Amino acid sequence: MSIPRLHTEHELREGHGIPAAPGQGRYLGAVMRKAVGDQVILFNGRDGEWRARIAAIRKDDATLVPDVLLRPQPPAAGPILLVAALKREAMEWVVEKATELGARAIRPVLTARSVPDRVNRARLLLIAREAAEQCERLDVPALAEAAPLHAVLDSWDGSPLIAAAERRGATPLAACVTAPDPAILIGPEGGFTGPELDALAGRPFVALASLGPRILRAETAAVSALAVVQAIRGDWAHHGNE
């Protein structure tokens, strides 16, 4: 049976026992049928990945002891995904896939055509953590609270932002990816409004990009754009050559 892989908020040090997070003890004992002495893999986004053992387990309580550092923590990397707030299932799917695709941060944005006016950040963060455990990445993407598009643009630090702009003449996305780990903005179902596109085009740090000749669903656009970025300038481009 595979070794369970779990995210923790606690510091990871050799021989230093830590409590399992809520739900993890029950998962290890009742679902995975693990017992004292069995191995788990732990990561926290700061201290690398560790092989650990179960030192105690009872119902939903467990104590885990890191023993061996398996992989050191690399510097934070990956594209940033800004995505208009979508319906619950679509938003959860985007967060899961963006985590698997290596996004280092996910920022929900409220636009004129966004269906919801808020997102369940706690639920989305749980989905991101579970996806990070499954895909073997060493961190969980930062997940911001939803914010209006104009507020996001006003507070932007000036770094390049690529905005998907359907139905408007724009440069192909591949040609816009000129630096590693860019930020990508995906609009809602129905797309950005004309005034929103004008506001984006008026910002010197924004490049309007085309995602091809077809109109994509917002969730399809998000994962497609991340895949293109990772293939051209991200970790897909160099993985296996190190």
C-alpha positions, -999 to 999 in steps of 0.1 A, spaced: 0 0 0 13 35 -8 26 57 19 1 85 28 13 120 20 1 148 43 4 185 46 10 201 80 13 236 93 38 225 120 76 229 118 93 197 105 125 187 124 141 153 128 127 135 159 103 163 168 68 149 171 39 169 158 1 164 160 -19 153 130 -42 180 116 -80 175 122 -92 146 101 -58 132 94 -57 108 123 -91 93 113 -79 91 76 -47 73 86 -64 48 110 -99 42 96 -93 48 59 -56 38 53 -55 12 81 -22 25 94 -9 18 128 19 29 152 53 25 134 39 29 99 54 55 76 39 87 63 53 116 41 50 151 55 55 186 40 46 221 51 58 244 23 88 255 43 110 226 55 110 203 26 95 168 24 101 143 52 96 106 58 79 102 91 64 75 113 32 73 133 42 74 170 7 73 183 -28 70 169 -63 69 184 -95 78 167 -88 112 152 -57 119 172 -22 110 159 13 120 166 38 120 137 76 120 140 98 132 111 128 110 106 145 116 72 145 147 49 136 134 15 136 166 -6 148 201 5 124 230 0 130 248 -33 124 286 -37 87 295 -44 80 294 -81 52 290 -106 27 313 -124 1 333 -106 -35 326 -116 -61 353 -113 -95 340 -122 -130 355 -121 -152 339 -94 -170 310 -109 -198 288 -98 -189 265 -69 -181 233 -87 -162 250 -115 -142 271 -90 -132 241 -70 -121 223 -102 -100 252 -112 -83 254 -78 -76 217 -79 -61 217 -114 -42 250 -109 -25 234 -79 -16 203 -99 -3 225 -127 21 244 -103 4 277 -98 22 294 -68 -8 316 -60 -45 317 -69 -65 350 -67 -102 350 -72 -114 382 -89 -149 397 -89 -159 411 -123 -191 425 -138 -202 391 -151 -191 370 -122 -220 348 -110 -211 346 -73 -201 377 -54 -179 357 -29 -160 325 -27 -156 299 1 -119 304 7 -117 278 35 -132 252 12 -109 261 -17 -78 260 5 -88 225 16 -91 214 -20 -57 230 -28 -41 212 2 -55 178 -9 -44 184 -45 -9 193 -33 -7 161 -13 -18 140 -43 5 156 -69 37 156 -48 44 193 -48 62 207 -18 39 236 -10 3 247 -13 -5 277 -35 -14 309 -17 -51 315 -20 -63 350 -16 -97 363 -7 -119 374 -36 -114 410 -46 -130 433 -72 -111 436 -105 -105 473 -102 -91 469 -67 -67 442 -79 -55 464 -107 -51 494 -85 -30 475 -60 -10 456 -86 28 459 -82 35 466 -118 48 432 -127 36 418 -161 0 406 -161 -13 386 -191 -51 389 -195 -71 365 -217 -91 386 -241 -115 368 -263 -134 386 -291 -107 413 -292 -76 414 -314 -48 402 -291 -14 386 -293 -13 348 -291 -6 337 -255 26 319 -264 41 352 -277 32 370 -245 50 345 -222 84 363 -222 94 357 -186 92 328 -161 62 326 -137 40 353 -151 6 363 -138 -24 352 -159 -59 367 -156 -89 347 -168 -124 363 -171 -158 349 -162 -183 330 -183 -194 355 -209 -160 372 -207 -149 406 -196 -172 436 -204 -160 462 -229 -152 487 -201 -132 460 -182 -112 452 -213 -106 489 -219 -94 493 -182 -71 463 -187 -57 476 -220 -50 510 -203 -27 495 -177 9 496 -189 17 463 -171 -12 443 -188 -8 424 -221 -40 412 -238 -36 376 -250 -56 353 -272 -62 317 -262 -70 306 -298 -98 307 -323 -124 290 -301 -144 305 -271 -134 285 -241 -152 280 -208 -136 299 -180 -123 268 -163 -109 254 -196 -92 287 -203 -76 287 -169 -60 253 -171 -51 257 -208 -33 290 -201 -14 275 -172 -3 245 -193 10 268 -220 30 289 -196 45 259 -178 54 243 -212 71 274 -225 88 290 -195 78 270 -165 89 238 -148 76 216 -177 102 232 -199 132 221 -178 120 191 -157 142 161 -164 171 181 -177 184 191 -142 
